[in-house]
Amino acid sequence: MLASVKPSAAALFGAALICATPSQAATVIQSASFDRAPHAEVIQHKPPADIGVTEFVRAGTLETQVHFAGFDQTLGTLTGVRVQLASTQDFSGGLSIVGGGSAYATDLDYSSSVEFGGQSVWTAGSYFFLDDNIYCLTQGAPFCLNGTKAIQSFGFDVAALDLNPFLAPGGVDLGLKSIIDLDTVIYGMTGGSILTSSAELNWDGDLRVVYTYDPAIVQVPTGVPEPASWAMMIVGFGLSGAALRRTRRSGHVAVS
């Protein structure tokens, strides 16, 4: 009787170990350093005739795109994405009148954010107030008030809720967005005078995307045949045994 061919217990145990052993999480880090061009906003007003109390408001937006390659799915299965930022911001503002009159910058403020798909990942903001007791009077000097906010840090480490966009072959774009608001009140200006209210934001730092994934696992280890191979081997041994038996029978000679 032809015996069945079975893998050894050691081979089966080794195959089970390779398939069942948990994979070790790995990471891929993409980093982009940026020194964004200054975001500056200016209000300038030149009344042709004398004016009374008038308010001027200006809001400006600047957005810069930072591109990151998508996750390479040949490495394994993506399990998490973190977006990290470490940066500094320097905000300054000023107010001046050339000619005759007085004005006051009620506030100069800004907000900044990192955005993905039109949604804010994280936002920071600050207000830069000029001294409430100082007005811009041209009787002194043409440029009468300015200031700089101390450099402040802006950073975060946040997990992405949706991993699918980071699997796109074309990669992903993160936007560095800032909004500056200027609000200036003129209390009175003579015709031909020039009012200038301005603010500027400088922003530089490092933006990173961290991919966490389970590495790809080879399901069948080298040296252990696949089930289909086992079947072909068994059939082959069976055909060989049958042929051998026929050969033995045909070799017997009857003696009368």
Phi and psi in degrees as a GROMACS rama.xvg file:
@    title "Ramachandran Plot"
@    xaxis  label "Phi"
@    yaxis  label "Psi"
@TYPE xy
-74.1267  126.104  LEU-2
-80.5536  145.087  ALA-3
-72.7856  143.078  SER-4
-93.5217  121.051  VAL-5
-125.681  146.281  LYS-6
-66.7293  150.569  PRO-7
-66.9172  160.648  SER-8
-61.8223  -35.1827  ALA-9
-64.9767  -40.5881  ALA-10
-64.8949  -42.5136  ALA-11
-63.3691  -41.8161  LEU-12
-63.9563  -40.9752  PHE-13
-64.338  -41.4313  GLY-14
-63.4237  -41.0133  ALA-15
-64.1129  -38.3646  ALA-16
-63.2452  -43.5233  LEU-17
-67.7051  -37.3211  ILE-18
-76.8818  -31.0652  CYS-19
-98.5153  -17.4141  ALA-20
-63.7452  126.442  THR-21
-62.5345  139.876  PRO-22
-76.2351  149.929  SER-23
-87.4776  129.347  GLN-24
-64.1076  142.193  ALA-25
-129.777  164.844  ALA-26
-132.788  151.36  THR-27
-127.13  127.128  VAL-28
-114.392  127.483  ILE-29
-113.897  129.526  GLN-30
-126.372  140.464  SER-31
-134.165  118.263  ALA-32
-87.0116  141.076  SER-33
-137.439  146.936  PHE-34
-134.525  85.2347  ASP-35
-66.9951  145.692  ARG-36
-58.7638  142.278  ALA-37
-55.8906  138.623  PRO-38
-98.0608  110.157  HIS-39
-119.792  139.257  ALA-40
-128.876  140.398  GLU-41
-137.371  134.289  VAL-42
-107.04  127.079  ILE-43
-134.404  129.259  GLN-44
-131.559  132.383  HIS-45
-127.837  87.6584  LYS-46
-69.0023  135.692  PRO-47
-72.8496  -20.6301  PRO-48
-139.85  172.552  ALA-49
-59.9515  138.95  ASP-50
-130.189  157.786  ILE-51
-97.0248  -143.102  GLY-52
-68.8311  123.876  VAL-53
-142.957  139.34  THR-54
-112.277  136.968  GLU-55
-121.643  130.67  PHE-56
-127.84  136.377  VAL-57
-139.782  135.821  ARG-58
-127.235  131.227  ALA-59
-131.172  146.719  GLY-60
-123.73  139.187  THR-61
-133.712  128.832  LEU-62
-130.142  134.082  GLU-63
-121.3  133.759  THR-64
-93.8255  137.861  GLN-65
-119.824  122.715  VAL-66
-97.3958  139.363  HIS-67
-129.389  140.629  PHE-68
-69.2145  146.693  ALA-69
-70.8325  168.086  GLY-70
-68.4643  135.856  PHE-71
-81.7134  105.078  ASP-72
-71.7602  -10.0108  GLN-73
-72.0386  -14.5803  THR-74
-76.5935  -27.2101  LEU-75
153.268  -152.266  GLY-76
-104.883  123.046  THR-77
-69.6222  127.639  LEU-78
-116.778  -15.7732  THR-79
-169.153  153.335  GLY-80
-136.891  132.601  VAL-81
-122.144  139.781  ARG-82
-109.802  126.534  VAL-83
-126.488  140.854  GLN-84
-135.338  136.325  LEU-85
-133.722  114.653  ALA-86
-151.57  168.62  SER-87
-128.229  150.265  THR-88
-132.453  139.309  GLN-89
-128.307  118.429  ASP-90
-119.411  131.234  PHE-91
-135.892  158.23  SER-92
-152.226  163.026  GLY-93
-157.667  164.405  GLY-94
-147.51  133.269  LEU-95
-149.74  154.528  SER-96
-132.181  129.372  ILE-97
-111.125  119.438  VAL-98
123.997  -125.712  GLY-99
-134.005  136.234  GLY-100
140.829  -173.289  GLY-101
-146.834  152.73  SER-102
-153.588  168.037  ALA-103
-145.3  129.933  TYR-104
-87.0153  105.255  ALA-105
-63.4039  -41.7744  THR-106
-164.023  148.778  ASP-107
-123.246  117.844  LEU-108
-140.214  164.058  ASP-109
-146.54  160.079  TYR-110
-135.634  149.275  SER-111
-137.385  151.93  SER-112
-155.26  159.212  SER-113
-105.843  126.501  VAL-114
-122.911  150.003  GLU-115
-138.421  124.451  PHE-116
60.9265  31.9508  GLY-117
81.5795  -1.6161  GLY-118
-110.692  141.805  GLN-119
-73.7227  127.725  SER-120
-79.9559  -44.0264  VAL-121
-159.833  146.724  TRP-122
-131.765  142.431  THR-123
-131.647  150.648  ALA-124
-149.952  162.691  GLY-125
-156.547  153.852  SER-126
-115.143  135.655  TYR-127
-116.798  103.518  PHE-128
-96.7548  128.857  PHE-129
-77.8287  153.444  LEU-130
-52.6497  125.316  ASP-131
-61.365  -23.3785  ASP-132
-97.0288  4.48917  ASN-133
-113.99  128.11  ILE-134
-112.971  155.205  TYR-135
-87.6182  106.095  CYS-136
-114.108  127.621  LEU-137
-76.2552  -6.5575  THR-138
-65.9732  -23.7448  GLN-139
-88.2812  -94.7923  GLY-140
-124.026  155.26  ALA-141
-57.8919  -41.2972  PRO-142
-104.884  114.626  PHE-143
-117.004  -7.4458  CYS-144
-158.905  127.012  LEU-145
-156.103  171.513  ASN-146
-175.053  165.097  GLY-147
-133.051  130.362  THR-148
-78.4215  139.856  LYS-149
-58.2266  145.203  ALA-150
-59.4042  132.146  ILE-151
-123.809  153.106  GLN-152
-90.0451  147.953  SER-153
-139.084  113.517  PHE-154
-153.851  164.331  GLY-155
-164.556  167.547  PHE-156
-143.481  105.34  ASP-157
-132.195  146.258  VAL-158
-89.047  140.086  ALA-159
-77.195  136.783  ALA-160
-83.0499  -27.9606  LEU-161
-120.32  119.045  ASP-162
-86.7584  -19.8492  LEU-163
-56.5268  -43.1294  ASN-164
-60.3038  -26.4913  PRO-165
-82.1906  -1.90431  PHE-166
-97.1071  -5.05353  LEU-167
-64.7419  135.575  ALA-168
-58.6625  -32.0534  PRO-169
-79.3536  -4.54861  GLY-170
85.4056  -169.605  GLY-171
-131.64  153.434  VAL-172
-117.703  130.076  ASP-173
-108.622  135.88  LEU-174
-102.166  131.734  GLY-175
-94.6759  107.845  LEU-176
-117.237  136.044  LYS-177
-135.533  146.856  SER-178
-127.872  126.483  ILE-179
-113.929  130.687  ILE-180
-114.694  131.11  ASP-181
-116.912  131.701  LEU-182
-133.832  111.728  ASP-183
-128.854  135.371  THR-184
-112.778  127.048  VAL-185
-95.5167  127.185  ILE-186
-90.3769  -17.4949  TYR-187
167.646  133.218  GLY-188
-139.612  144.376  MET-189
-84.3181  151.594  THR-190
-55.6006  138.213  GLY-191
89.7186  -8.84831  GLY-192
-74.737  161.634  SER-193
-125.933  122.226  ILE-194
-102.812  133.581  LEU-195
-132.243  123.502  THR-196
-125.033  127.997  SER-197
-143.678  160.625  SER-198
-152.881  153.303  ALA-199
-144.872  137.944  GLU-200
-119.789  126.323  LEU-201
-109.731  135.847  ASN-202
-143.514  122.521  TRP-203
-144.109  156.951  ASP-204
166.255  -157.808  GLY-205
-128.928  131.256  ASP-206
-117.031  132.611  LEU-207
-131.438  147.685  ARG-208
-119.588  124.4  VAL-209
-112.903  117.082  VAL-210
-96.0275  127.215  TYR-211
-109.937  133.807  THR-212
-148.941  160.785  TYR-213
-94.4365  121.491  ASP-214
-59.771  153.799  PRO-215
-63.9061  139.599  ALA-216
-112.619  130.492  ILE-217
-78.7376  115.09  VAL-218
-71.8974  -34.5342  GLN-219
-114.506  116.208  VAL-220
-72.8911  157.098  PRO-221
-64.5421  135.612  THR-222
99.6606  -12.3627  GLY-223
-113.21  111.279  VAL-224
-61.2597  154.188  PRO-225
-75.5501  162.432  GLU-226
-53.806  -38.8574  PRO-227
-64.1291  -35.8746  ALA-228
-67.937  -39.8781  SER-229
-58.9169  -43.9606  TRP-230
-62.4607  -43.9282  ALA-231
-63.9859  -39.0249  MET-232
-64.3268  -42.8428  MET-233
-63.6644  -44.3518  ILE-234
-62.53  -40.2286  VAL-235
-64.0241  -43.1561  GLY-236
-64.1099  -38.4471  PHE-237
-63.7202  -43.9888  GLY-238
-64.129  -38.115  LEU-239
-65.6081  -41.6139  SER-240
-64.4271  -41.2258  GLY-241
-63.9772  -41.8678  ALA-242
-64.0874  -38.1636  ALA-243
-65.3875  -41.1511  LEU-244
-63.7574  -40.8924  ARG-245
-63.2116  -38.1255  ARG-246
-64.7981  -40.7122  THR-247
-65.0337  -42.5799  ARG-248
-63.7254  -43.3482  ARG-249
-67.399  -17.3251  SER-250
-88.0585  -7.08775  GLY-251
-79.8099  136.467  HIS-252
-116.275  125.24  VAL-253
-75.7893  135.753  ALA-254
-111.787  121.058  VAL-255
